[in-house]
């Protein structure tokens, strides 16, 4: 958020300004995301503890049994949520499916069944820092109760899933939103999540396994209107092992280049943390044509006084660039 716009961070996280939000019909995306995380954690950790292998290449009987199992877990979780309206029914049908149409959970398992990658699902809900205190939803064999150091800062969080292929790994992040960060967002330092997750996973794996592991890819599992796996952050060296050989996505040319991007993300995170600690919250949207239109704090923001569509130049008070744009707020 600070990287998108320091003032937006200040308004929301420091001043904690309350925004009147439109009432949501049915279940919120945040709540649905929480439920899906719990469903997938229970399903995969149960298969792991039962000694069941990956679904890759599974026969129809084994596949149908897995679908029935994950649907049973989902129905139980959904049954614990007291929402009774047509929007809730539509949302759950999208996850569980309907007659003649597979839901997102079955579509995900079908994609894994048809995968030819040697990568194996290994760890699920891997926490570091305070997130490790949640013993109910964490991998029993892979976690760190201490934050992970990255430059001058320490990071806390939870990684949805880690797959292993020999001495390399990929991080998988479950997403239910409508928009996924792009490769350019990662390269430009506007989306730090996947590169920082790779750094944290590399540190945790090395500590727990006692050997170095190489970060190879960061993949989004997009569970919305079906399912698709998107490798937004990965090395071309890992195609065929952590990334499907036929996947049409833009990758970094080598593992070394991927490491450079991870290092740049850490440096950017350190810069953001220093700016927050020093109280630097300028009106500086990274993409004003996109962010300002949707910003919930635009009515209290002084960017109106900073827009100079014709003149451009520098703000005489701060010597910062004045934003030149053709849109109106």
Buried (B, 14 or more C-beta within 10 A) or exposed (E): EBBBBBBBBBBBEEEEEEEEEEEEEBBEEEBBBBBBBBBBBBBBBBBBEEEBEBBBEBEEEBBEEBBEBBBEBBBEBBEEBEBEEEEBEEBBEBBBBEEEEBBBBBBBBBBBBEBEBBBEBBBBBBBBBEBBEEEEBBBEEBBBEEBBEBBEBEBBBBBBBBBBBEEBBBBBBBBBEEEBBBBEBBBBBBBBBBBBBBBBBBBBBEEBEEEEBBBBBBBBBBBBEBBBBBBBBBBBBBBEBBBBEEEEBEBBEEBEBBBEBBBBBBBBBBBBBEBBEEEEBBBBBBEBEEBBEEBEBBEEBEBEEBBBEEEEEEBEEEEEEBBEBEEEE
